[in-house]
Amino acid sequence: MLDVKITGGLVFDGTGASGRSADIGITGDAITEIGDLSSAPAGKIIDARGKCVCPGFIDVHSHSDAYLLIQPDAMSKIFQGVTTEIVGQCGASASPLQGEYKMPSDWRDKKYPKEWHTASEYRAALQSVVPAVNVGFLTGHSAVRAGVMGYEPRQASAAELAAMRQLLEKSLNEGSRGFSTGLVYPPGSCADPSEIWALAGIVAKHNGIYASHMRSESAGLIGAVAETIEVCRRTGVSTQISHLKTAGPANWPKIDRVLEIIRSARAEGLPVMSDRYPYTASCTDLDIVLPAWASTGGPDAVLGRIRDSATRAKILAELKKSRADADWERIMIGSVSHPDHANFPGLRLPEISEQMKVHPAEALLKIIEKDELKTGGIFFGMSEDNMWRILSEPYVMIGSDASIRAPAGPLSKDHPHPRAYGAFPRFIRKVIDEKRMPLEEAVRKMTSLPAEHFKLKGRGRLAKGFNADITVFDPEKIADKATFAKPHQLAAGMSAVLVGGCVTLLDGKLSGQRSGSVLAG
């Protein structure tokens, strides 16, 4: 007898094949039958008539590392149909915690059920809470670099590089699936290409993944893409260009050259892929706008410069010079830390500067100073046409670039980008309504394509013997509800989500059952 039977749905197997009517039988954590199962008995039957049945979606670029330990039900992702997350992105990871490395500020101010330091301890802590989603984790370059040499804005010595290589290899041996960089953020921005080659070479030997938030996604975009591909060329490591974009109207015309470079590399046989979220606004720490020289040395050093009157004046002058008046309008305040700023989330920076009666650049400095660098910024400046050109490339997957959230509890207090709740349903809704690509291709981008590139064996397809990570959605109702003004809103239209054969969501409600695993490398 089958444990679970999903009947009457339109099955998209994840390979890019057209949907077909079929039933799916599940025993334990695996798919055991596909076809006409009308006569097969089952302990539980899920009626999928009028619904689409797909492999569980894989969020290839997530920042849920630490938050999964707090609210392991992963509500914001499960309601999107996500069954697997790849965390440890943009150079920042939850492990290893060594030396002077500090996790991102929004992770540091939370309380956790367990302590950890090494990758193996993090892996054990994560598995102990039994997350609702499967998790594969990468090791962040910032964790490795700051763990060995702190936040000093200089090149690594030979001894320091050797120590970084050793720390990265230890993490890979303890379950990490690869390595990520955030080359736009200190301390990663202080590393030269040879440091990245040396570390990526270790990852290649472990058959892991190298994911990069590149050194630039705006003015230096073309050079940054070339730098990322050179890592792949020199080491052979499977490479993921994180959240590929052309940021800022002045850089929109660079899309042709960017795609040409990537396509050429792939034609060489280089394993270069990418991901993208379906929004034209990005989100990161507000202090990303500071001049590069003012951002190095760690939080205390950055705040010290802002609070020194002469240095502050220099920063302010550079900020005013770097942006036209219209550019400030593209910046929205996200999460804040200080209670004086409680009304700022969701407002554009010029609105706040009018309240303060200062220039937007001065308002920005005041906010990040009082928030002690714990302010989120949402940046509007991407092209819708370019976004769809990128999403339509056959090697581009979907990644939310967001950690889990929840409408209630400790992860409901901030003001995230709506992609935390809506990236996958938004992509599907636009594909269906705007016919941007066949639905079966959209499903492939969220399932078998990432499973193959990230080496997630037995996942990403609906086939006999594959893991029973399955998403069932209503094509008429699936939609993102989260907005920039009100981001804490769950997506609609998800009928059922199974993780390892466990019915985690049914009829729009969490079951209270979880069975996610840590997918160690």
Secondary structure, DSSP 8 states (H G I E B T S, - for coil): -EEEEEEEEEE--SSS---EEEEEEEETTEEEEEE--TT--EEEEEE-TT-EEEE-EEESSB--TTGGGT-TT-HHHHTTTEEEEEES-TT--S----TT----HHHHTS--SS---SHHHHHHHHHHT--SSEEEE-EEHHHHHHHHHTT-SS---HHHHHHHHHHHHHHHHTT--EEEEETTSTTGGG--HHHHHHHHHHHHHTT-EEEEE-S-SSTTHHHHHHHHHHHHHHH--EEEETT----SGGGGGGHHHHHHHHHHHHHTT--EEEEE-S-SEEEEEGGGGS-GGGS-S-HHHHHHHHHSHHHHHHHHHHHHHHS-HHHHTTEEE----SGGGTT-TT-BHHHHHHHHTS-HHHHHHHHHHHTTT--EEEEE---HHHHHHHHTSTTEEE---B----SSSGGGSS---THHHHHHHHHHHHHHHH--S-HHHHHHHHTHHHHHHTT-TT-SS--TTSB--EEEE-TTT-B----SSS-----B-EEEEEETTEEEEETTEE-S-----B---
